[in-house]
Amino acid sequence: MHWSDIPADSLAVLHRGSVIPAHLLALDAQRKLDTRRQRAMTRYYLDAGAGGVAVGVHSTQFAIREVGLYKPVLELAMATARDWTPLGGRRPLFMIAGLAGTTRQAVHEAGVARGLGYHAGLLSLAAMKGASNDELIAHCSAVADVLPLVGFYLQPAVGGIPLPAMFWQRFAQIDNVVAIKMAPFNRYRTLDVVRGVVAAGAEQRVTLYTGNDDHIVLDLLTPFTLMRAGAPVTVRIRGGLLGHWSVWTWRAVELLERLHAAAAGDGVTADLLALDAQVTDCNSALFDVAHDFHGCIAGCHEVLRRQGLLQGVWCLDPNEGLSPGQSAEISRVHADYPDLVDDDFVAQHRERWLA
């Protein structure tokens, strides 16, 4: 499957820049898939105005592969997206499947995702630690032969590997790459991705998405002007594929619209700069920065539990949960930044999603 095979209206959703939540995993007290609440989460994201969802990614828990849930979870999300009529009516979506593992596994997962109707795969390279850049590019190219790719710079704190600008230049030169999610939580490494895309001359084909949950607002406001052959080239990060946006998604859609308007000419105000710090403060609680991100998934679960979409914060790994003090931190940011939460929206529609 080549990116030119993707329906034009879906590809436009990606290129314009959208809110793409990194889909969470609904489990019951026995740590088994809670199909009803998993479906309700997808409906929530779509009703909130998300441009699509990313399923089988870090926030969905990479361990779904070890317990036989990879295909069922992807299949459920795609079926829900096809069957559900969101608020405001049907609209095109861009659906992304997480891909992981060594080349054989990632190629297999790309085939599964393609067969289910996903438009692209978000390719994690965590399993390729120790591989050379040549080996990494060969790996990426093999997977791109099956499905269009979204590159993924995963932060080392949760399993990612450092990748230089030259890697990203070569990656962006792969014709079937449509986007890159930058989530190194590091400004220098984020710039490495931008530099690589510009050096490859691929900025028209490869759309940049922030995954830097610690720097969301400024990523989306910043014009990145770099030099190529002696001439300035300006690119922007268009949207977000974020674990942070797996909660309070309705507000995230509002936020992205505001940031797009500012970037298009309304101007960057002091209020927007202040908002960057507020969103980052929220993320510090959700992602458990105080404990090196140990509770980053459970923290997002806790928000949806409080809203009634999930019954608990259970993860596949029994050792993964909220850290000491994390619940209190979530309560603090919830109280401090009421304009960033969407409790009323969820309360209004929750029973419809759970039906």
JOPERA-V64422 format. One record per residue. N is the residue number from 1. RES is the residue in one small letter. SS is DSSP state (helix for helix, strand for strand, loop for the rest). PHI is phi in whole degrees, 0 to 359 (* if undefined). D_CENTER is the distance of its C-alpha to the mean C-alpha in whole Angstrom. Layout:
BEGIN
{{N RES SS PHI D_CENTER} {N RES SS PHI D_CENTER}}
END
This chain:
BEGIN
{{1 m loop * 22} {2 h loop 254 22} {3 w helix 300 19} {4 s helix 292 22} {5 d helix 276 23} {6 i loop 288 20} {7 p loop 307 21} {8 a helix 301 21} {9 d helix 289 20} {10 s helix 289 17} {11 l helix 297 16} {12 a helix 295 17} {13 v helix 299 15} {14 l helix 295 12} {15 h helix 291 15} {16 r helix 294 16} {17 g loop 104 12} {18 s loop 223 10} {19 v strand 277 8} {20 i strand 238 6} {21 p strand 293 5} {22 a strand 279 4} {23 h loop 300 8} {24 l loop 277 11} {25 l loop 241 14} {26 a loop 271 17} {27 l strand 241 20} {28 d loop 266 24} {29 a loop 295 26} {30 q loop 268 27} {31 r loop 60 23} {32 k loop 254 23} {33 l strand 300 21} {34 d loop 263 22} {35 t helix 301 21} {36 r helix 299 22} {37 r helix 281 20} {38 q helix 295 17} {39 r helix 295 18} {40 a helix 298 18} {41 m helix 297 15} {42 t helix 300 14} {43 r helix 298 17} {44 y helix 302 16} {45 y helix 301 12} {46 l helix 289 15} {47 d helix 294 17} {48 a loop 288 15} {49 g loop 104 15} {50 a loop 299 11} {51 g loop 278 11} {52 g strand 160 10} {53 v strand 223 8} {54 a strand 247 6} {55 v strand 241 9} {56 g loop 83 10} {57 v loop 261 8} {58 h helix 305 9} {59 s helix 292 8} {60 t helix 282 10} {61 q loop 80 13} {62 f helix 303 14} {63 a helix 291 17} {64 i helix 302 17} {65 r helix 290 18} {66 e loop 282 21} {67 v loop 246 22} {68 g loop 74 22} {69 l loop 256 19} {70 y helix 302 17} {71 k helix 294 19} {72 p helix 302 20} {73 v helix 290 16} {74 l helix 296 15} {75 e helix 296 18} {76 l helix 295 18} {77 a helix 296 15} {78 m helix 293 16} {79 a helix 296 20} {80 t helix 295 19} {81 a helix 298 17} {82 r helix 285 20} {83 d helix 269 22} {84 w loop 275 21} {85 t loop 257 22} {86 p loop 291 20} {87 l loop 305 22} {88 g loop 89 23} {89 g loop 99 24} {90 r loop 292 22} {91 r loop 210 20} {92 p loop 294 18} {93 l loop 233 14} {94 f loop 240 12} {95 m loop 255 11} {96 i strand 238 9} {97 a strand 253 10} {98 g strand 287 10} {99 l strand 237 13} {100 a loop 212 15} {101 g loop 95 18} {102 t loop 290 21} {103 t helix 302 22} {104 r helix 300 24} {105 q helix 293 21} {106 a helix 296 18} {107 v helix 296 21} {108 h helix 299 21} {109 e helix 296 18} {110 a helix 298 17} {111 g helix 294 21} {112 v helix 299 20} {113 a helix 297 17} {114 r helix 299 19} {115 g helix 296 21} {116 l helix 274 19} {117 g loop 101 18} {118 y loop 289 15} {119 h loop 276 15} {120 a strand 202 13} {121 g strand 240 12} {122 l strand 272 9} {123 l strand 264 12} {124 s loop 277 12} {125 l loop 254 15} {126 a helix 302 16} {127 a helix 285 19} {128 m helix 257 21} {129 k loop 305 22} {130 g loop 93 25} {131 a loop 284 25} {132 s loop 284 26} {133 n helix 300 24} {134 d helix 299 26} {135 e helix 293 25} {136 l helix 295 22} {137 i helix 293 22} {138 a helix 297 24} {139 h helix 299 22} {140 c helix 298 19} {141 s helix 296 22} {142 a helix 296 23} {143 v helix 289 19} {144 a helix 295 19} {145 d loop 292 23} {146 v loop 258 21} {147 l loop 208 18} {148 p loop 305 16} {149 l strand 247 14} {150 v strand 248 10} {151 g strand 293 11} {152 f strand 218 9} {153 y strand 264 11} {154 l strand 276 11} {155 q loop 296 13} {156 p helix 302 16} {157 a helix 299 17} {158 v helix 239 14} {159 g loop 112 16} {160 g loop 285 15} {161 i loop 236 18} {162 p loop 296 19} {163 l loop 226 19} {164 p loop 284 21} {165 a helix 302 21} {166 m helix 297 24} {167 f helix 299 21} {168 w helix 292 19} {169 q helix 296 22} {170 r helix 292 23} {171 f helix 297 19} {172 a helix 294 19} {173 q loop 283 22} {174 i loop 291 21} {175 d loop 297 22} {176 n loop 264 19} {177 v strand 268 16} {178 v strand 249 15} {179 a strand 196 12} {180 i strand 223 10} {181 k strand 265 7} {182 m strand 259 9} {183 a strand 223 9} {184 p loop 278 13} {185 f loop 53 14} {186 n loop 203 17} {187 r helix 294 18} {188 y helix 296 20} {189 r helix 288 18} {190 t helix 298 15} {191 l helix 297 19} {192 d helix 301 19} {193 v helix 295 16} {194 v helix 300 18} {195 r helix 302 21} {196 g helix 296 21} {197 v helix 294 19} {198 v helix 295 22} {199 a helix 298 25} {200 a helix 282 24} {201 g loop 66 24} {202 a loop 252 21} {203 e loop 292 20} {204 q loop 280 21} {205 r loop 270 19} {206 v loop 261 16} {207 t strand 271 13} {208 l strand 269 12} {209 y strand 236 8} {210 t strand 276 8} {211 g loop 238 6} {212 n loop 281 10} {213 d loop 297 9} {214 d loop 269 13} {215 h loop 209 14} {216 i helix 298 12} {217 v helix 294 15} {218 l helix 292 17} {219 d helix 304 14} {220 l helix 277 14} {221 l helix 261 18} {222 t loop 278 19} {223 p strand 277 21} {224 f strand 267 21} {225 t strand 253 24} {226 l strand 237 25} {227 m strand 259 28} {228 r strand 221 29} {229 a loop 53 33} {230 g loop 83 34} {231 a strand 239 32} {232 p strand 286 29} {233 v strand 232 26} {234 t strand 250 23} {235 v strand 232 20} {236 r strand 230 17} {237 i strand 277 13} {238 r strand 268 13} {239 g strand 208 10} {240 g strand 227 6} {241 l strand 244 3} {242 l strand 225 3} {243 g loop 295 6} {244 h helix 302 8} {245 w helix 275 8} {246 s helix 282 8} {247 v loop 227 12} {248 w loop 53 14} {249 t helix 293 12} {250 w helix 300 15} {251 r helix 291 16} {252 a helix 297 12} {253 v helix 296 14} {254 e helix 302 17} {255 l helix 298 16} {256 l helix 297 14} {257 e helix 300 17} {258 r helix 295 19} {259 l helix 289 18} {260 h helix 299 18} {261 a helix 296 22} {262 a helix 295 22} {263 a helix 292 21} {264 a helix 278 23} {265 g helix 146 26} {266 d helix 293 26} {267 g loop 99 26} {268 v loop 270 24} {269 t loop 257 26} {270 a helix 298 27} {271 d helix 298 25} {272 l helix 291 22} {273 l helix 295 22} {274 a helix 295 23} {275 l helix 297 20} {276 d helix 303 18} {277 a helix 293 20} {278 q helix 293 20} {279 v helix 296 16} {280 t helix 295 16} {281 d helix 298 19} {282 c helix 301 17} {283 n helix 295 14} {284 s helix 300 17} {285 a helix 280 18} {286 l helix 299 15} {287 f loop 265 14} {288 d loop 59 18} {289 v helix 299 18} {290 a helix 299 22} {291 h helix 238 22} {292 d loop 55 19} {293 f loop 71 16} {294 h loop 302 18} {295 g loop 260 17} {296 c helix 294 14} {297 i helix 276 13} {298 a helix 298 16} {299 g helix 296 16} {300 c helix 293 13} {301 h helix 304 16} {302 e helix 297 18} {303 v helix 298 17} {304 l helix 289 17} {305 r helix 295 20} {306 r helix 296 22} {307 q helix 276 21} {308 g loop 90 23} {309 l loop 277 20} {310 l loop 246 20} {311 q loop 271 23} {312 g loop 201 22} {313 v loop 255 20} {314 w loop 302 21} {315 c loop 245 19} {316 l loop 299 20} {317 d loop 275 21} {318 p loop 300 24} {319 n loop 275 24} {320 e loop 257 20} {321 g loop 193 21} {322 l loop 293 21} {323 s loop 273 23} {324 p loop 305 26} {325 g loop 85 26} {326 q helix 291 22} {327 s helix 300 23} {328 a helix 295 25} {329 e helix 294 23} {330 i helix 296 21} {331 s helix 298 24} {332 r helix 297 25} {333 v helix 291 22} {334 h helix 299 22} {335 a helix 285 25} {336 d helix 285 25} {337 y loop 231 22} {338 p helix 299 23} {339 d helix 285 22} {340 l helix 258 18} {341 v loop 250 19} {342 d loop 235 19} {343 d helix 304 21} {344 d helix 296 24} {345 f helix 298 22} {346 v helix 295 21} {347 a helix 299 24} {348 q helix 291 25} {349 h helix 243 23} {350 r helix 304 23} {351 e helix 295 26} {352 r helix 297 25} {353 w helix 290 22} {354 l helix 277 23} {355 a loop 296 26}}
END
